[in-house]
Amino acid sequence: MPSFLNYYQLKLKLNTMKDFLTRVELHNHLTGDYEKLHLAMAKTGFKRTILASDSVTYDLPTAEYVYSGYDTETAITVKDKVKVIVASIHYNYTVFTVQVADWAAFNLTRH
């Protein structure tokens, strides 16, 4: 029988969050398509801002999003979520998703 401490450690491990960065490019888009995309992505937990280690929030470049998922998620599962969202808005698009381990940026705008 596992001890309470082992159970607690396991539970913490299962609830570990991973961060992912996703870029979406809409090809031959119409006016308003990106606004629709931003709203749909936000409803699903994708943010257009990122929190830096100095506790300052910055805006990401256009059509880039950060998503925090559980430990069981991968870049593939997050990419698949994005594809469903984007396909409901536009038919011709590109998606790139990566798990974030560390990041650095230059000249981002404070939110």
Secondary structure, 3 states (H helix, E strand, C coil): CCCHHHHHHHHHHHCCEEEEEEEEEECCCCCCHHHHHHHHHHHCCCECEEECCCCCEEECCCCEEEEEEECCCCHHHHHHHHHHHHHCCCCCEEEEEEEECCCCCCCCCEC
